[in-house]
Amino acid sequence: MEHALRCAPDECVGLLIGGDEVESFVPLFNVHRCPRQGFALDSEEVARHLHRGVVGLYHSHPGQDPRPSPRDKIPEHWHYWIV
């Protein structure tokens, strides 16, 4: 939550780290061309953390309902989506 508050009004994004359960998270820099409308990841930044056991990602929806958006519901290769 702290990461989302620091990034507002832009969307925050980060990685979820763990195994069977999420144990920690890594805040990332949102490189989206318009970070108030979406998020994008820097592939090099993500690659630096892959050895840590990435199980998913999270992002915020500042100023919106805390529900998955239609875009969030598109199947991806992540195990968790926390909005």
C-alpha positions in Angstrom: 0.0 0.0 0.0 2.9 2.4 0.8 4.3 1.9 -2.7 0.9 2.8 -4.2 0.6 5.9 -2.1 4.1 7.1 -3.0 3.4 6.7 -6.7 -0.1 8.2 -6.8 -1.5 9.6 -8.9 0.5 7.3 -11.2 0.0 3.5 -11.1 2.6 1.6 -9.2 3.8 -1.8 -10.2 6.1 -4.4 -8.6 7.0 -8.0 -8.4 5.7 -10.6 -5.9 8.4 -12.9 -4.6 8.0 -16.3 -3.0 7.2 -19.9 -3.5 3.9 -21.5 -2.5 3.1 -18.1 -0.8 4.0 -14.5 -1.4 6.9 -13.7 1.0 7.9 -10.2 -0.2 7.6 -7.8 -3.0 9.9 -5.6 -5.1 8.6 -2.2 -6.2 9.5 -1.4 -9.8 9.6 1.7 -11.9 6.5 2.2 -14.1 7.9 2.9 -17.6 4.4 3.3 -19.2 4.3 6.3 -21.6 1.3 7.5 -19.5 1.7 6.0 -16.0 -1.6 7.5 -14.8 -3.4 5.3 -17.3 -1.5 2.0 -17.1 1.8 0.3 -16.3 4.7 -1.2 -18.2 7.7 -3.0 -16.9 11.4 -2.4 -17.8 12.5 -5.9 -18.9 16.1 -5.4 -17.7 14.8 -4.4 -14.2 12.5 -7.5 -14.1 15.4 -9.7 -15.2 17.5 -8.6 -12.3 15.0 -10.1 -9.9 14.0 -13.4 -11.7 16.5 -15.4 -9.5 14.5 -14.4 -6.4 11.4 -16.5 -7.2 9.0 -14.2 -9.0 5.5 -15.5 -8.6 3.5 -12.6 -10.0 3.1 -8.9 -10.1 0.9 -6.2 -8.6 -0.2 -2.8 -9.7 -2.5 0.0 -8.4 -5.6 1.7 -9.8 -5.3 5.2 -8.2 -8.7 7.0 -8.0 -10.6 3.9 -9.2 -12.5 1.0 -7.6 -10.2 -1.7 -6.2 -11.4 -4.3 -8.7 -9.7 -5.9 -11.7 -10.1 -3.8 -14.8 -11.1 -5.5 -18.1 -7.4 -5.3 -19.1 -6.4 -7.0 -15.8 -8.7 -9.9 -16.7 -6.8 -10.8 -19.8 -4.9 -14.1 -19.1 -1.2 -13.6 -18.5 1.6 -15.8 -17.2 1.4 -14.6 -13.7 0.0 -16.5 -10.7 -1.3 -13.5 -8.7 -2.9 -10.2 -9.6 -3.4 -7.8 -6.7 -5.2 -4.5 -7.5 
